Amino acid sequence: MLNKLRVVMVNTTHSGNIGAAARAMKNMGLSRLVLVDPIACIDEEAIQRSSRADDILHNAEIFPTLEEAIAGCGLVVGTSARSRSVPWPLMTPRQCGDRVAQAAVADNDIALVFGRESRGLTNEELHLCNAHVHIPTNETFSSLNVAQAIQVMAYEMRLALTQTDTDESTQRWGVDWDYPMATHEQLNGMLQHMEQTLVEIGFLDPNTPKQLMTRLRRLYQRAAPDRMEVNILRGMLAAVQRTASSNDNAHNKQGEQD
Amino acid sequence: MLNKLRVVMVNTTHSGNIGAAARAMKNMGLSRLVLVDPIACIDEEAIQRSSRADDILHNAEIFPTLEEAIAGCGLVVGTSARSRSVPWPLMTPRQCGDRVAQAAVADNDIALVFGRESRGLTNEELHLCNAHVHIPTNETFSSLNVAQAIQVMAYEMRLALTQTDTDESTQRWGVDWDYPMATHEQLNGMLQHMEQTLVEIGFLDPNTPKQLMTRLRRLYQRAAPDRMEVNILRGMLAAVQRTASSNDNAHNKQGEQD
């Protein structure tokens, strides 16, 4: 669905920004770049800054007016830093992602329109848009570089249009973990082993346990160890127990001989 | 809360990227930039690309090592494009925003670590992190420019940290926690103590350490222990060491008497 989206840059002054925009687009899986009456051309700096996204630069379409650039689009969203005299529907980038996803599912072409480095889009251009999007910024330093604005928007569009990236359940510790999570019983067994061991080395007094085991339980449950990690911890505990028991034996032997 | 965050750039090669990073940070309300062993310096191009965010450049801190750059941090997140031999907790940028918000609410310092333009962070550097974050990208063109990666992350951090404190995500882990998170150095000190103790009880062979300490480091960094928890763990380790040393003494005494 990302192919339903075009990125429209209006009157861009710096070729490096066009190149950086192409790279940001390609990173996020967008490919269609449209330039409206560009002041910069696609030169060496653009190609260098695109970092091998020059296919997007070479395929960029150029139109003299915004109207031509957005022809055929069912949804046109303009980026805007300023609030306007006539208020327009205004979305956050995330809301824009939802809206764009709805439009793309319904097979609409969609344009995201970005203005000049110096002063953004004109009121007339903004009035050609279905809605505006405002990237939240520091109020005292609010002017994003245009390629950075395209990066943020392309990132949100990718999230909205590719479902796997938003499936949080598979992302908790990452999809490619090497061992399965320890079960509750396995973790519990380790904690009992730990408690026993701490008593044996005299660190835990079973008569005044305080909150020691509660805090240790919280720590390890929070980490949600995998089975290998539980095995390592139990191996450590067994080694501590051997040390303690060899200690007792030595003391006992010593006692016998005293 | 944005002032609890530092952006750490490791071995950056291009001064323009440092400048663009400073602008992206300031746009999103971040101000603390830390450079680890930078190859580029803060030159004219950096200042030009920063577009009046040169205050951030002039205040940038420079350290020879990542460890020094993340000193004092309760949460360290490294950006990673690759999957690793030992998998580490992996978050999306949005999940990272939640986690950072929790840590910031609880008054912890936080580092977001970004690697070299050419090859990101080393495994050793990534292993110093509590968790990794992966910005979702086009699989066939996945390498983001470092300033663009900082833009996306700073944007997500701004969204997460400027939400009201009544938001559910900030209530989960940070707000009412009883102790501050251990700093990176405190956790590192505990891990060194653990390594030493495991050698003393014969569980870790320093000549064939395999991945034992890497797995333990991952486990404890993932849990991001608070200071009380680190104190408890160190207390346990000291008790194990006393047991082992008393064992040695007993054996020695026994030897003397044999």
Interface residues (C-beta under 8 A of the other chain):
Chain A: A20 R23 A24 K26 N27 M28 G29 S51 R52 A53 P93 R94 I135 P136 T137 N138 F141 S142 S143 L144 N145 A147 Q148 Q151 V152 Y155 R158 L159 T162 D165 E168 Q171 W173 G174 V175 D176 W177 D178 L198 I201 G202 F203 L212 R215 L216 L219 Y220 R222 A223 P225 M228 E229 I232 G235 M236 A239 V240 R242 T243 A244 S246 N247 A250 H251 K253 Q254 Q257
Chain B: A20 R23 A24 K26 N27 M28 G29 S51 R52 A53 S83 V86 P87 W88 P89 L90 M91 T92 P93 R94 Q95 H132 I135 P136 T137 N138 F141 S142 S143 L144 N145 A147 Q148 Q151 V152 Y155 R158 L159 T162 L198 I201 G202 F203 L212 R215 L216 L219 Y220 R222 A223 P225 M228 E229 I232 G235 M236 A239 V240 R242 T243 A244 S246 N247 A250 H251 K253 Q254 Q257
